[in-house]
Protein backbone atom coordinates (compact mmCIF):
# COMPACT_ATOMS: atom_id res chain seq x y z
CA UNK A 1 0.00 0.00 0.00
CA UNK A 2 1.36 3.44 -0.93
CA UNK A 3 0.56 5.55 2.11
CA UNK A 4 1.54 8.75 0.31
CA UNK A 5 -1.13 8.22 -2.32
CA UNK A 6 -3.82 6.28 -0.53
CA UNK A 7 -6.51 7.14 -3.09
CA UNK A 8 -4.47 6.97 -6.30
CA UNK A 9 -6.71 6.98 -9.36
CA UNK A 10 -9.99 6.80 -7.41
CA UNK A 11 -12.98 9.02 -8.12
CA UNK A 12 -14.42 10.95 -5.20
CA UNK A 13 -17.51 13.12 -4.86
CA UNK A 14 -17.57 15.57 -1.94
CA UNK A 15 -20.86 17.30 -1.14
CA UNK A 16 -20.72 20.53 0.82
CA UNK A 17 -17.29 20.98 -0.72
CA UNK A 18 -17.23 24.70 -0.01
CA UNK A 19 -17.55 24.39 3.77
CA UNK A 20 -14.42 24.17 5.92
CA UNK A 21 -14.60 20.40 6.40
CA UNK A 22 -15.73 19.62 2.84
CA UNK A 23 -12.99 21.64 1.19
CA UNK A 24 -10.29 20.21 3.49
CA UNK A 25 -11.45 16.68 2.65
CA UNK A 26 -11.46 17.49 -1.09
CA UNK A 27 -7.94 18.93 -0.98
CA UNK A 28 -6.55 16.02 1.08
CA UNK A 29 -8.17 13.48 -1.26
CA UNK A 30 -6.66 15.26 -4.28
CA UNK A 31 -3.22 15.23 -2.66
CA UNK A 32 -3.63 11.47 -2.21
CA UNK A 33 -4.20 11.03 -5.91
CA UNK A 34 -8.00 11.04 -6.15
CA UNK A 35 -9.96 12.75 -8.90
CA UNK A 36 -12.35 14.90 -6.92
CA UNK A 37 -15.65 16.58 -7.77
CA UNK A 38 -17.00 19.07 -5.25
CA UNK A 39 -20.72 19.84 -5.14
CA UNK A 40 -22.19 22.81 -3.31
CA UNK A 41 -24.57 25.73 -3.69
CA UNK A 42 -22.37 28.81 -4.13
CA UNK A 43 -21.07 28.96 -7.71
CA UNK A 44 -18.31 31.48 -7.01
CA UNK A 45 -16.99 29.54 -4.01
CA UNK A 46 -17.15 26.25 -5.92
CA UNK A 47 -15.07 27.82 -8.70
CA UNK A 48 -12.48 28.95 -6.13
CA UNK A 49 -12.05 25.51 -4.58
CA UNK A 50 -11.90 23.92 -8.06
CA UNK A 51 -8.98 26.19 -8.91
CA UNK A 52 -7.18 25.06 -5.77
CA UNK A 53 -7.92 21.42 -6.54
CA UNK A 54 -6.70 21.74 -10.13
CA UNK A 55 -3.34 23.01 -8.90
CA UNK A 56 -2.98 19.55 -7.34
CA UNK A 57 -4.82 17.40 -9.88
CA UNK A 58 -6.06 18.65 -13.26
CA UNK A 59 -8.87 16.07 -13.32
CA UNK A 60 -10.77 17.72 -10.46
CA UNK A 61 -13.91 19.75 -11.04
CA UNK A 62 -16.94 21.15 -9.25
CA UNK A 63 -20.61 21.98 -9.82
CA UNK A 64 -23.10 24.24 -8.09
CA UNK A 65 -26.81 23.58 -7.57
CA UNK A 66 -29.56 23.51 -5.00
CA UNK A 67 -28.78 20.83 -2.41
CA UNK A 68 -32.31 20.95 -1.01
CA UNK A 69 -33.97 19.98 -4.27
CA UNK A 70 -34.15 16.27 -5.29
CA UNK A 71 -34.04 16.98 -9.02
CA UNK A 72 -31.13 19.34 -8.70
CA UNK A 73 -29.24 16.67 -6.73
CA UNK A 74 -29.80 14.09 -9.48
CA UNK A 75 -28.55 16.64 -12.00
CA UNK A 76 -25.45 17.38 -9.91
CA UNK A 77 -24.71 13.68 -9.65
CA UNK A 78 -25.03 13.29 -13.43
CA UNK A 79 -22.56 16.13 -13.93
CA UNK A 80 -20.20 14.51 -11.43
CA UNK A 81 -20.40 11.09 -13.08
CA UNK A 82 -19.85 12.66 -16.52
CA UNK A 83 -16.76 14.41 -15.23
CA UNK A 84 -15.33 11.40 -13.37
CA UNK A 85 -16.56 8.48 -15.47
CA UNK A 86 -17.56 6.66 -12.30
CA UNK A 87 -17.76 7.10 -8.52
CA UNK A 88 -15.70 5.18 -5.97
CA UNK A 89 -16.04 7.44 -2.95
CA UNK A 90 -18.92 9.62 -1.75
CA UNK A 91 -18.39 12.04 1.12
CA UNK A 92 -21.57 13.58 2.46
CA UNK A 93 -20.20 16.67 4.18
CA UNK A 94 -23.07 19.03 3.38
CA UNK A 95 -25.00 20.20 6.41
CA UNK A 96 -26.11 23.15 8.46
CA UNK A 97 -26.81 23.94 12.09
CA UNK A 98 -29.61 26.13 13.48
CA UNK A 99 -30.21 26.31 17.23
CA UNK A 100 -33.36 25.82 19.27
CA UNK A 101 -34.99 23.34 21.62
CA UNK A 102 -38.11 21.37 20.78
CA UNK A 103 -40.34 24.35 21.62
CA UNK A 104 -38.40 27.24 20.13
CA UNK A 105 -37.10 25.57 16.98
CA UNK A 106 -38.85 27.26 14.03
CA UNK A 107 -40.66 24.95 11.62
CA UNK A 108 -38.77 26.37 8.62
CA UNK A 109 -35.42 26.03 10.36
CA UNK A 110 -36.15 22.44 11.26
CA UNK A 111 -37.22 21.54 7.71
CA UNK A 112 -34.11 23.25 6.33
CA UNK A 113 -31.87 21.26 8.68
CA UNK A 114 -33.56 17.98 7.74
CA UNK A 115 -33.10 18.85 4.04
CA UNK A 116 -29.48 19.86 4.36
CA UNK A 117 -28.27 17.19 6.74
CA UNK A 118 -30.48 14.15 6.28
CA UNK A 119 -32.28 14.39 2.95
CA UNK A 120 -29.20 15.47 1.01
CA UNK A 121 -27.25 12.52 2.46
CA UNK A 122 -30.01 10.08 1.46
CA UNK A 123 -30.54 11.63 -1.98
CA UNK A 124 -26.86 11.71 -2.91
CA UNK A 125 -26.40 8.15 -1.69
CA UNK A 126 -29.42 7.03 -3.70
CA UNK A 127 -28.09 8.65 -6.87
CA UNK A 128 -24.51 7.40 -6.56
CA UNK A 129 -24.92 3.89 -5.17
CA UNK A 130 -25.88 2.22 -8.50
CA UNK A 131 -22.47 3.14 -9.92
CA UNK A 132 -20.73 1.73 -6.86
CA UNK A 133 -22.70 -1.51 -7.10
CA UNK A 134 -21.73 -1.85 -10.77
CA UNK A 135 -18.07 -1.42 -9.83
CA UNK A 136 -18.40 -3.90 -6.96
CA UNK A 137 -16.69 -1.37 -4.70
CA UNK A 138 -17.46 1.90 -3.03
CA UNK A 139 -16.83 3.88 0.12
CA UNK A 140 -19.44 6.20 1.57
CA UNK A 141 -18.43 8.54 4.37
CA UNK A 142 -21.13 10.52 6.14
CA UNK A 143 -19.91 13.41 8.26
CA UNK A 144 -22.24 14.74 10.92
CA UNK A 145 -22.45 16.21 14.41
CA UNK A 146 -21.34 14.26 17.49
CA UNK A 147 -24.71 15.13 19.03
CA UNK A 148 -25.76 11.85 17.43
CA UNK A 149 -24.66 10.08 20.60
CA UNK A 150 -24.86 12.58 23.47
CA UNK A 151 -26.80 15.78 23.95
CA UNK A 152 -26.44 19.46 24.78
CA UNK A 153 -29.14 22.04 25.56
CA UNK A 154 -30.80 23.81 22.62
CA UNK A 155 -29.66 21.43 19.91
CA UNK A 156 -32.83 19.40 19.25
CA UNK A 157 -32.79 19.81 15.46
CA UNK A 158 -29.17 18.98 14.76
CA UNK A 159 -29.19 16.10 17.26
CA UNK A 160 -32.18 14.51 15.51
CA UNK A 161 -30.50 14.97 12.12
CA UNK A 162 -27.20 13.51 13.30
CA UNK A 163 -28.94 10.48 14.77
CA UNK A 164 -30.78 9.93 11.49
CA UNK A 165 -27.57 10.12 9.47
CA UNK A 166 -25.86 7.62 11.78
CA UNK A 167 -28.71 5.13 11.54
CA UNK A 168 -28.91 5.61 7.76
CA UNK A 169 -25.18 4.84 7.49
CA UNK A 170 -25.61 1.46 9.17
CA UNK A 171 -28.62 0.62 7.09
CA UNK A 172 -26.83 1.40 3.81
CA UNK A 173 -23.97 -0.86 4.87
CA UNK A 174 -26.39 -3.64 5.62
CA UNK A 175 -27.95 -3.51 2.18
CA UNK A 176 -24.93 -2.90 -0.01
CA UNK A 177 -21.96 -4.58 1.62
CA UNK A 178 -22.64 -7.57 -0.62
CA UNK A 179 -21.50 -5.29 -3.44
CA UNK A 180 -18.47 -4.26 -1.37
CA UNK A 181 -19.98 -0.84 -0.77
CA UNK A 182 -18.92 0.27 2.69
CA UNK A 183 -20.50 3.12 4.62
CA UNK A 184 -19.08 4.71 7.76
CA UNK A 185 -19.87 7.79 9.77
CA UNK A 186 -17.63 10.48 11.27
CA UNK A 187 -19.02 12.59 14.10
CA UNK A 188 -17.39 15.79 15.32
CA UNK A 189 -18.34 18.92 17.28
CA UNK A 190 -19.86 21.42 14.85
CA UNK A 191 -18.63 25.01 14.95
CA UNK A 192 -20.79 27.57 16.65
CA UNK A 193 -22.41 25.32 19.23
CA UNK A 194 -22.10 26.90 22.65
CA UNK A 195 -20.45 25.11 25.52
CA UNK A 196 -18.17 22.86 23.52
CA UNK A 197 -15.02 22.20 25.50
CA UNK A 198 -13.17 19.51 23.64
CA UNK A 199 -10.47 17.92 25.75
CA UNK A 200 -7.75 17.85 23.18
CA UNK A 201 -8.68 21.33 21.94
CA UNK A 202 -11.16 21.90 19.12
CA UNK A 203 -10.50 19.51 16.25
CA UNK A 204 -9.35 21.30 13.10
CA UNK A 205 -10.97 20.50 9.73
CA UNK A 206 -7.73 18.59 8.96
CA UNK A 207 -8.50 16.14 11.77
CA UNK A 208 -11.91 15.37 10.30
CA UNK A 209 -10.34 15.14 6.84
CA UNK A 210 -7.76 12.61 8.06
CA UNK A 211 -10.56 10.49 9.47
CA UNK A 212 -12.37 10.76 6.13
CA UNK A 213 -9.17 9.69 4.36
CA UNK A 214 -8.81 6.68 6.64
CA UNK A 215 -12.40 5.59 6.00
CA UNK A 216 -12.00 6.05 2.22
CA UNK A 217 -8.84 3.97 1.80
CA UNK A 218 -7.95 0.33 2.28
CA UNK A 219 -6.54 0.98 5.75
CA UNK A 220 -10.04 0.60 7.14
CA UNK A 221 -11.38 -2.07 4.80
CA UNK A 222 -12.60 -4.37 7.61
CA UNK A 223 -14.54 -1.54 9.26
CA UNK A 224 -18.11 -1.09 8.07
CA UNK A 225 -21.19 0.58 9.47
CA UNK A 226 -19.05 2.14 12.18
CA UNK A 227 -18.87 5.57 13.77
CA UNK A 228 -15.65 7.41 14.57
CA UNK A 229 -15.85 10.33 17.02
CA UNK A 230 -13.29 13.06 16.22
CA UNK A 231 -14.08 15.12 19.29
CA UNK A 232 -11.35 14.64 21.85
CA UNK A 233 -13.35 11.97 23.61
CA UNK A 234 -16.05 14.30 24.93
CA UNK A 235 -18.69 11.62 25.08
CA UNK A 236 -16.74 9.70 27.67
CA UNK A 237 -16.78 12.41 30.32
CA UNK A 238 -19.94 11.50 32.13
CA UNK A 239 -21.89 14.62 33.04
CA UNK A 240 -19.01 16.93 32.25
CA UNK A 241 -20.06 18.28 28.90
CA UNK A 242 -20.46 22.00 28.51
CA UNK A 243 -18.95 24.06 31.31
CA UNK B 1 2.12 14.96 7.48
CA UNK B 2 4.26 12.27 5.85
CA UNK B 3 1.75 9.53 5.23
CA UNK B 4 4.35 6.92 4.31
CA UNK B 5 6.31 7.57 7.54
CA UNK B 6 3.48 8.14 9.98
CA UNK B 7 5.54 7.22 13.06
CA UNK B 8 8.91 8.72 12.10
CA UNK B 9 11.12 9.18 15.16
CA UNK B 10 8.59 7.55 17.50
CA UNK B 11 9.16 4.71 19.93
CA UNK B 12 6.48 2.07 20.43
CA UNK B 13 5.94 -0.79 22.86
CA UNK B 14 3.94 -3.73 21.51
CA UNK B 15 3.03 -6.60 23.81
CA UNK B 16 2.86 -10.06 22.30
CA UNK B 17 4.57 -8.60 19.25
CA UNK B 18 6.48 -11.74 18.34
CA UNK B 19 3.75 -13.64 16.55
CA UNK B 20 0.36 -13.26 14.88
CA UNK B 21 -1.50 -10.00 15.17
CA UNK B 22 1.11 -8.31 17.36
CA UNK B 23 3.83 -9.09 14.83
CA UNK B 24 1.79 -7.42 12.11
CA UNK B 25 1.27 -4.34 14.25
CA UNK B 26 5.00 -4.15 15.02
CA UNK B 27 5.99 -4.59 11.36
CA UNK B 28 3.56 -1.85 10.33
CA UNK B 29 4.90 0.53 12.99
CA UNK B 30 8.51 -0.24 12.06
CA UNK B 31 7.85 0.36 8.36
CA UNK B 32 6.45 3.74 9.31
CA UNK B 33 9.63 4.64 11.14
CA UNK B 34 8.97 3.65 14.77
CA UNK B 35 11.48 1.86 16.97
CA UNK B 36 9.55 -1.12 18.37
CA UNK B 37 10.00 -2.93 21.67
CA UNK B 38 8.07 -6.17 21.56
CA UNK B 39 7.59 -8.84 24.19
CA UNK B 40 6.36 -12.39 24.38
CA UNK B 41 6.44 -15.54 26.48
CA UNK B 42 8.23 -17.65 23.91
CA UNK B 43 11.99 -16.94 23.51
CA UNK B 44 11.60 -17.59 19.76
CA UNK B 45 10.36 -14.00 19.54
CA UNK B 46 14.03 -13.02 19.25
CA UNK B 47 13.74 -13.76 15.52
CA UNK B 48 10.91 -11.25 15.12
CA UNK B 49 12.98 -8.77 17.14
CA UNK B 50 15.88 -9.18 14.71
CA UNK B 51 13.58 -8.74 11.74
CA UNK B 52 12.19 -5.53 13.23
CA UNK B 53 15.71 -4.32 13.98
CA UNK B 54 16.51 -4.60 10.28
CA UNK B 55 13.46 -2.54 9.29
CA UNK B 56 13.84 0.00 12.09
CA UNK B 57 17.24 -0.11 13.87
CA UNK B 58 17.02 -0.14 17.65
CA UNK B 59 13.97 -2.41 17.79
CA UNK B 60 14.22 -5.56 19.89
CA UNK B 61 12.43 -8.42 21.62
CA UNK B 62 12.29 -8.73 25.41
CA UNK B 63 11.01 -11.93 26.99
CA UNK B 64 8.05 -11.40 29.31
CA UNK B 65 5.11 -13.39 30.64
CA UNK B 66 2.29 -10.84 30.84
CA UNK B 67 0.44 -12.90 33.46
CA UNK B 68 3.24 -12.37 35.99
CA UNK B 69 3.66 -9.07 37.78
CA UNK B 70 7.43 -9.39 38.24
CA UNK B 71 7.84 -10.12 34.52
CA UNK B 72 5.83 -7.06 33.48
CA UNK B 73 7.73 -4.82 35.90
CA UNK B 74 11.06 -6.14 34.69
CA UNK B 75 9.93 -5.63 31.05
CA UNK B 76 9.03 -2.01 31.77
CA UNK B 77 12.41 -1.42 33.43
CA UNK B 78 14.30 -3.03 30.58
CA UNK B 79 12.48 -0.85 28.01
CA UNK B 80 13.10 2.32 30.00
CA UNK B 81 16.80 1.44 30.29
CA UNK B 82 17.07 1.26 26.52
CA UNK B 83 15.13 4.36 25.53
CA UNK B 84 14.41 7.77 27.01
CA UNK B 85 11.12 8.22 25.16
CA UNK B 86 7.94 6.22 24.61
CA UNK B 87 5.27 7.49 22.22
CA UNK B 88 2.94 4.58 22.00
CA UNK B 89 1.98 1.52 24.02
CA UNK B 90 -0.04 -1.04 22.08
CA UNK B 91 -1.36 -3.97 24.06
CA UNK B 92 -2.07 -6.96 21.86
CA UNK B 93 -1.69 -9.73 24.41
CA UNK B 94 -4.85 -11.58 25.30
CA UNK B 95 -6.04 -15.08 26.04
CA UNK B 96 -9.37 -16.80 25.80
CA UNK B 97 -9.81 -20.14 27.56
CA UNK B 98 -13.51 -20.41 27.03
CA UNK B 99 -16.02 -22.66 28.63
CA UNK B 100 -19.42 -22.46 30.29
CA UNK B 101 -19.28 -20.29 33.38
CA UNK B 102 -19.97 -23.16 35.80
CA UNK B 103 -17.09 -25.08 34.23
CA UNK B 104 -14.56 -22.29 34.74
CA UNK B 105 -12.87 -22.37 38.14
CA UNK B 106 -11.54 -19.34 40.00
CA UNK B 107 -8.03 -20.06 38.88
CA UNK B 108 -8.90 -19.83 35.19
CA UNK B 109 -10.98 -16.70 35.71
CA UNK B 110 -8.13 -15.13 37.60
CA UNK B 111 -5.54 -16.09 35.01
CA UNK B 112 -7.68 -14.50 32.26
CA UNK B 113 -7.98 -11.28 34.26
CA UNK B 114 -4.25 -11.29 35.03
CA UNK B 115 -3.30 -11.47 31.36
CA UNK B 116 -6.08 -9.45 29.73
CA UNK B 117 -6.63 -6.74 32.32
CA UNK B 118 -3.93 -6.56 35.00
CA UNK B 119 -1.21 -6.66 32.34
CA UNK B 120 -2.62 -3.47 30.82
CA UNK B 121 -3.00 -1.74 34.17
CA UNK B 122 0.64 -2.47 35.04
CA UNK B 123 1.81 -1.27 31.63
CA UNK B 124 -0.21 1.94 31.90
CA UNK B 125 1.26 2.69 35.33
CA UNK B 126 4.78 1.88 34.20
CA UNK B 127 4.76 3.99 31.04
CA UNK B 128 2.47 6.83 32.21
CA UNK B 129 5.20 9.38 32.98
CA UNK B 130 7.02 8.59 29.72
CA UNK B 131 3.84 9.11 27.70
CA UNK B 132 3.18 12.39 29.50
CA UNK B 133 6.50 13.73 28.22
CA UNK B 134 5.75 12.84 24.59
CA UNK B 135 1.97 13.40 24.63
CA UNK B 136 1.81 9.79 23.55
CA UNK B 137 -1.03 7.33 23.28
CA UNK B 138 -2.31 3.92 24.34
CA UNK B 139 -3.95 1.43 22.03
CA UNK B 140 -5.61 -1.56 23.62
CA UNK B 141 -6.68 -4.48 21.47
CA UNK B 142 -10.02 -5.63 22.83
CA UNK B 143 -12.67 -7.68 21.06
CA UNK B 144 -16.25 -7.49 19.81
CA UNK B 145 -17.04 -9.58 22.92
CA UNK B 146 -16.58 -6.39 24.94
CA UNK B 147 -20.02 -5.34 23.70
CA UNK B 148 -21.95 -8.30 22.32
CA UNK B 149 -21.02 -11.91 22.96
CA UNK B 150 -22.10 -15.51 22.60
CA UNK B 151 -21.90 -18.50 24.93
CA UNK B 152 -18.81 -19.86 26.65
CA UNK B 153 -17.05 -16.51 26.79
CA UNK B 154 -17.79 -15.13 30.25
CA UNK B 155 -14.21 -14.90 31.51
CA UNK B 156 -12.92 -13.45 28.26
CA UNK B 157 -15.84 -11.06 27.63
CA UNK B 158 -15.77 -9.64 31.16
CA UNK B 159 -12.02 -9.02 31.05
CA UNK B 160 -12.35 -7.29 27.67
CA UNK B 161 -15.31 -5.13 28.70
CA UNK B 162 -13.14 -4.01 31.57
CA UNK B 163 -10.41 -3.23 29.03
CA UNK B 164 -12.74 -0.86 27.17
CA UNK B 165 -13.77 0.84 30.39
CA UNK B 166 -10.13 1.14 31.43
CA UNK B 167 -9.28 2.77 28.09
CA UNK B 168 -12.04 5.36 28.56
CA UNK B 169 -10.70 6.07 32.06
CA UNK B 170 -7.18 6.50 30.66
CA UNK B 171 -8.60 8.86 27.99
CA UNK B 172 -10.29 10.98 30.65
CA UNK B 173 -7.29 11.07 32.98
CA UNK B 174 -4.77 11.51 30.18
CA UNK B 175 -6.52 14.32 28.29
CA UNK B 176 -4.92 17.07 30.37
CA UNK B 177 -1.47 15.71 29.47
CA UNK B 178 -2.32 15.16 25.79
CA UNK B 179 -2.33 11.40 26.29
CA UNK B 180 -4.86 9.60 24.10
CA UNK B 181 -6.25 6.12 24.72
CA UNK B 182 -8.25 4.10 22.22
CA UNK B 183 -9.49 0.57 21.72
CA UNK B 184 -9.60 -1.60 18.62
CA UNK B 185 -12.22 -4.35 18.74
CA UNK B 186 -11.42 -7.05 16.19
CA UNK B 187 -14.12 -9.39 14.96
CA UNK B 188 -13.28 -12.59 13.12
CA UNK B 189 -9.62 -12.25 12.23
CA UNK B 190 -7.64 -15.09 10.77
CA UNK B 191 -4.21 -14.54 12.24
CA UNK B 192 -1.39 -17.05 12.11
CA UNK B 193 -2.22 -18.12 15.65
CA UNK B 194 -5.83 -18.91 14.88
CA UNK B 195 -5.59 -20.50 11.49
CA UNK B 196 -3.18 -22.94 9.91
CA UNK B 197 -0.84 -20.06 9.30
CA UNK B 198 -0.97 -16.81 7.50
CA UNK B 199 1.77 -17.59 5.02
CA UNK B 200 0.54 -21.11 4.31
CA UNK B 201 -2.93 -19.75 3.69
CA UNK B 202 -1.59 -17.26 1.24
CA UNK B 203 -0.13 -20.13 -0.77
CA UNK B 204 -3.47 -21.90 -0.87
CA UNK B 205 -5.64 -19.24 -2.34
CA UNK B 206 -8.58 -21.56 -2.96
CA UNK B 207 -8.72 -22.41 0.74
CA UNK B 208 -8.44 -18.75 1.58
CA UNK B 209 -11.31 -18.04 -0.79
CA UNK B 210 -13.40 -20.70 0.95
CA UNK B 211 -12.76 -19.06 4.32
CA UNK B 212 -13.81 -15.71 2.90
CA UNK B 213 -16.95 -17.11 1.32
CA UNK B 214 -17.99 -18.83 4.53
CA UNK B 215 -18.12 -15.36 5.96
CA UNK B 216 -17.11 -16.41 9.42
CA UNK B 217 -16.64 -13.79 12.06
CA UNK B 218 -17.80 -10.76 10.14
CA UNK B 219 -20.86 -9.72 8.22
CA UNK B 220 -22.07 -12.72 6.22
CA UNK B 221 -21.50 -10.83 3.00
CA UNK B 222 -18.11 -9.48 3.93
CA UNK B 223 -16.16 -12.38 5.39
CA UNK B 224 -13.41 -12.40 7.94
CA UNK B 225 -10.54 -10.01 8.30
CA UNK B 226 -6.78 -10.33 8.45
CA UNK B 227 -4.15 -9.08 10.85
CA UNK B 228 -3.33 -6.36 8.30
CA UNK B 229 -6.67 -4.76 9.02
CA UNK B 230 -5.93 -4.55 12.73
CA UNK B 231 -2.40 -3.30 12.08
CA UNK B 232 -3.79 -0.50 9.90
CA UNK B 233 -6.33 0.46 12.56
CA UNK B 234 -3.54 0.66 15.15
CA UNK B 235 -1.36 2.66 12.77
CA UNK B 236 -4.15 5.19 12.26
CA UNK B 237 -4.76 5.57 15.98
CA UNK B 238 -1.06 5.73 16.85
CA UNK B 239 -0.37 8.48 14.32
CA UNK B 240 -1.29 12.15 14.20
CA UNK B 241 -4.05 11.24 11.75
CA UNK B 242 -6.10 10.52 14.87
CA UNK B 243 -4.86 13.48 16.94
CA UNK B 244 -8.39 14.20 18.19
CA UNK B 245 -9.60 10.65 18.58
CA UNK B 246 -9.52 9.45 22.17
CA UNK B 247 -11.69 7.16 24.27
CA UNK B 248 -12.99 5.63 21.05
CA UNK B 249 -13.58 1.97 20.32
CA UNK B 250 -13.06 1.11 16.67
CA UNK B 251 -15.09 -1.94 15.71
CA UNK B 252 -12.85 -3.65 13.17
CA UNK B 253 -15.26 -6.51 12.72
CA UNK B 254 -16.53 -6.44 9.15
CA UNK B 255 -19.93 -5.47 10.50
CA UNK B 256 -20.37 -8.43 12.86
CA UNK B 257 -21.87 -6.36 15.65
CA UNK B 258 -23.96 -3.62 14.10
CA UNK B 259 -26.58 -5.99 12.70
CA UNK B 260 -29.56 -6.40 14.97
CA UNK B 261 -29.89 -10.10 14.15
CA UNK B 262 -27.99 -12.61 12.09
CA UNK B 263 -30.96 -12.89 9.82
CA UNK B 264 -29.64 -13.81 6.43
CA UNK B 265 -29.40 -17.38 5.29
CA UNK B 266 -26.04 -16.89 3.69
CA UNK B 267 -25.32 -18.31 0.26
CA UNK B 268 -22.67 -16.64 -1.82
CA UNK B 269 -23.56 -16.79 -5.52
CA UNK B 270 -20.99 -18.96 -7.28
CA UNK B 271 -20.21 -16.23 -9.78
CA UNK B 272 -18.80 -14.32 -6.84
CA UNK B 273 -15.90 -16.72 -6.45
CA UNK B 274 -13.51 -14.79 -8.71
CA UNK B 275 -14.33 -11.61 -6.89
CA UNK B 276 -13.77 -13.27 -3.52
CA UNK B 277 -10.43 -14.72 -4.62
CA UNK B 278 -9.18 -11.31 -5.61
CA UNK B 279 -10.61 -9.80 -2.46
CA UNK B 280 -8.95 -12.30 -0.12
CA UNK B 281 -5.59 -12.07 -1.89
CA UNK B 282 -5.77 -8.34 -1.46
CA UNK B 283 -6.69 -8.73 2.20
CA UNK B 284 -3.72 -10.92 2.96
CA UNK B 285 -1.21 -8.78 1.11
CA UNK B 286 1.82 -8.19 3.31
Interface residues (C-beta under 8 A of the other chain):
Chain A: X1 X2 X3 X4 X6 X32 X136 X170 X173 X174 X177 X178 X180 X188 X198 X199 X200 X201 X203 X207 X210 X211 X213 X214 X218 X219 X220 X221 X222 X223 X224 X225 X226 X228 X229 X230 X231 X232 X233 X235 X236 X237
Chain B: X1 X2 X3 X4 X6 X32 X168 X171 X172 X175 X176 X178 X180 X187 X218 X219 X221 X222 X225 X226 X229 X230 X232 X233 X235 X236 X240 X241 X242 X243 X244 X245 X246 X247 X248 X250 X251 X252 X253 X254 X255 X258 X259 X275 X279 X282 X283 X285
